[in-house]
Amino acid sequence: MIRVMKMKGTFGERLRALREDADLNQTELGKKLHLTQRKISYLERGKSEPSVGDLIAAARLFCVSTDYLLGLTGEKDGKR
């Protein structure tokens, strides 16, 4: 049986926190990820889900694991 742990923080909440920590606005982040400001806004508000490519790009940009962005771990480096 696989045990799933529920972590605090949605993808959008974590993306926004990382963006703000990097002193980026939504437009600036969008340019770095090749997304529109509207798409960043939708992601942060949970109105849209990231594609696999968007998820990987965000993880690389902020030097965090995809598990962290998805809320599967509380550790930015992906360790549990």
Buried (B, 14 or more C-beta within 10 A) or exposed (E): EEEEEEBEBBBBBBBBEBBEEEEBEBEBBBEBBEBEBEBBBBBBEEEBEBEEEBBEBBBEBBEBBBBBBBBBBEEBEBEE
